Amino acid sequence: YEKLLRRSKIEDLTEVSGIGCLYQSGVDRLGRPVVVFIGKWFPYNKISLDKALLYLIYLLDPIVRGDYVIVYFHTLTSNSNYPSFSWLREVYNVLPYKYKKNLKAFYVVHPTFWTKMVTWWFTTFMAPAIKQKVHSLPGVEYLYSVMSPDQLEIPAFITEFDMTVSIKNS
């Protein structure tokens, strides 16, 4: 991990950072940093996964020294946004204990049946330490009980999708 951390500080990671799929966005109601991951914007088959891991480490290393939460938006993702299980396992195994210990919640917004199944499988067999921290939420408004809307920067397509789904369900 230390070697990857050093590399993350010296390598050019604009290929990944410029995509905008991973960023910090404010804090939750308990003052913990919120890290946002936009699934639709993660073109795993078109970028260097090595650089993606380095960017993840670069962004999260200063944050994970204390408690933090992750919000993953699965909104309008497709097969071209899903990394392989082997890569997910590699990322999980490479990250030190502080990443798992200090992660207080992992919210999956707009999950599909497939996402729920994959999440269950991953947290049951590969990452049981975080199983109780993972929460599936049907819409953005469900986040507002744990974080103020003004602390959450999200792309317009997510709120538009949320409104469309809300209208269909009413």
C-alpha positions as CSV (number, residue, x, y, z in Angstrom):
1,Y,0.0,0.0,0.0
2,E,2.7,2.5,0.9
3,K,4.3,2.0,-2.5
4,L,1.0,2.7,-4.2
5,L,0.4,5.7,-2.0
6,R,3.8,7.1,-3.0
7,R,3.0,6.5,-6.7
8,S,-0.4,8.1,-6.3
9,K,1.3,11.4,-5.3
10,I,3.8,11.5,-8.2
11,E,2.0,10.0,-11.2
12,D,-0.3,11.9,-13.6
13,L,-3.8,10.8,-12.7
14,T,-5.7,13.3,-14.8
15,E,-6.9,10.4,-17.0
16,V,-9.1,9.3,-14.0
17,S,-9.5,12.5,-12.0
18,G,-10.8,14.3,-15.1
19,I,-13.7,11.9,-15.5
20,G,-15.4,13.2,-12.3
21,C,-16.7,9.8,-11.2
22,L,-15.0,10.0,-7.7
23,Y,-14.9,13.1,-5.5
24,Q,-15.5,14.4,-1.9
25,S,-18.8,16.2,-1.5
26,G,-19.3,17.9,1.9
27,V,-20.1,16.1,5.2
28,D,-22.9,14.1,6.6
29,R,-25.0,15.2,9.6
30,L,-22.3,13.8,12.0
31,G,-19.6,15.8,10.3
32,R,-18.0,12.9,8.5
33,P,-16.6,13.5,4.9
34,V,-18.9,12.2,2.1
35,V,-17.1,10.5,-0.8
36,V,-19.3,10.3,-4.0
37,F,-18.9,7.7,-6.7
38,I,-20.9,8.1,-10.0
39,G,-21.1,4.7,-11.5
40,K,-22.3,5.9,-14.9
41,W,-19.1,8.0,-15.3
42,F,-16.7,5.1,-14.6
43,P,-15.7,3.7,-18.0
44,Y,-13.7,0.8,-16.5
45,N,-12.9,-0.7,-19.9
46,K,-11.6,2.5,-21.3
47,I,-9.2,3.7,-18.6
48,S,-6.2,2.3,-16.8
49,L,-7.5,0.4,-13.7
50,D,-4.1,0.8,-12.2
51,K,-4.4,4.6,-12.4
52,A,-8.0,4.3,-11.1
53,L,-6.7,2.5,-8.0
54,L,-4.0,5.1,-7.6
55,Y,-6.5,7.9,-7.8
56,L,-8.8,6.2,-5.3
57,I,-5.8,6.0,-2.9
58,Y,-4.7,9.6,-3.6
59,L,-8.2,10.9,-2.9
60,L,-9.1,8.7,0.1
61,D,-5.9,8.4,2.0
62,P,-6.2,11.7,3.8
63,I,-10.0,11.1,4.4
64,V,-9.8,7.6,5.8
65,R,-7.7,8.6,8.8
66,G,-11.1,9.4,10.4
67,D,-14.7,8.3,9.9
68,Y,-16.2,8.7,6.5
69,V,-19.1,7.6,4.3
70,I,-19.4,6.7,0.6
71,V,-22.4,7.3,-1.6
72,Y,-22.4,5.2,-4.8
73,F,-24.9,6.3,-7.4
74,H,-25.8,3.4,-9.6
75,T,-28.1,5.6,-11.6
76,L,-28.3,4.8,-15.4
77,T,-25.2,2.6,-15.4
78,S,-24.6,0.0,-18.0
79,N,-22.3,-3.0,-18.5
80,S,-19.5,-0.7,-19.6
81,N,-19.4,0.7,-16.1
82,Y,-19.0,-2.6,-14.2
83,P,-15.5,-3.6,-13.2
84,S,-14.6,-7.2,-12.8
85,F,-14.9,-9.0,-9.5
86,S,-11.2,-9.8,-9.6
87,W,-10.4,-6.0,-9.8
88,L,-12.9,-5.2,-7.0
89,R,-11.3,-8.0,-4.9
90,E,-7.8,-6.6,-5.6
91,V,-8.8,-3.1,-4.6
92,Y,-10.5,-4.4,-1.4
93,N,-7.4,-6.5,-0.5
94,V,-4.9,-3.7,-1.2
95,L,-6.6,-1.1,0.9
96,P,-5.4,-1.2,4.5
97,Y,-7.6,-1.8,7.6
98,K,-8.3,1.9,8.2
99,Y,-10.4,2.1,5.0
100,K,-12.7,-0.6,6.3
101,K,-12.7,0.4,10.0
102,N,-13.3,4.1,9.4
103,L,-16.0,3.5,6.7
104,K,-19.2,4.1,8.6
105,A,-21.7,3.8,5.8
106,F,-21.8,2.8,2.1
107,Y,-25.0,4.0,0.4
108,V,-26.0,2.5,-2.9
109,V,-28.5,4.9,-4.5
110,H,-30.8,3.6,-7.3
111,P,-29.7,0.0,-7.1
112,T,-31.0,-2.6,-9.5
113,F,-31.8,-6.2,-8.7
114,W,-28.4,-7.1,-10.1
115,T,-26.6,-4.5,-8.0
116,K,-28.3,-5.8,-4.9
117,M,-27.3,-9.4,-5.7
118,V,-23.7,-8.5,-6.5
119,T,-23.5,-6.3,-3.3
120,W,-24.9,-9.2,-1.2
121,W,-22.4,-11.7,-2.8
122,F,-19.4,-9.3,-2.4
123,T,-20.2,-8.4,1.2
124,T,-21.0,-12.0,2.2
125,F,-18.0,-13.7,0.6
126,M,-15.3,-11.1,-0.1
127,A,-15.9,-8.2,2.3
128,P,-17.9,-9.4,5.4
129,A,-16.3,-6.6,7.5
130,I,-18.4,-4.0,5.7
131,K,-21.7,-5.9,5.2
132,Q,-23.6,-4.1,8.0
133,K,-22.4,-0.7,6.6
134,V,-24.0,-1.1,3.1
135,H,-27.4,0.4,2.6
136,S,-29.5,0.3,-0.6
137,L,-31.6,3.4,-1.2
138,P,-34.2,3.8,-3.9
139,G,-33.7,7.5,-4.3
140,V,-31.7,10.6,-3.4
141,E,-34.2,11.9,-0.9
142,Y,-33.5,8.9,1.4
143,L,-30.0,10.4,1.9
144,Y,-31.3,13.5,3.4
145,S,-31.9,11.9,6.7
146,V,-28.2,11.4,7.0
147,M,-26.9,14.4,5.1
148,S,-28.1,17.9,4.3
149,P,-29.0,18.4,0.6
150,D,-26.6,21.4,0.4
151,Q,-23.7,19.0,1.3
152,L,-24.3,16.7,-1.6
153,E,-23.1,17.7,-5.1
154,I,-24.6,15.4,-7.7
155,P,-25.0,15.6,-11.4
156,A,-28.3,16.8,-12.9
157,F,-29.0,13.4,-14.6
158,I,-29.3,11.8,-11.1
159,T,-31.9,14.2,-9.8
160,E,-33.7,14.1,-13.1
161,F,-33.8,10.3,-13.0
162,D,-35.0,10.6,-9.4
163,M,-37.9,12.9,-10.3
164,T,-38.9,10.7,-13.2
165,V,-39.0,7.6,-11.0
166,S,-40.9,9.5,-8.3
167,I,-43.5,10.7,-10.8
168,K,-43.9,7.2,-12.2
169,N,-44.4,5.7,-8.7
170,S,-47.0,8.3,-7.6
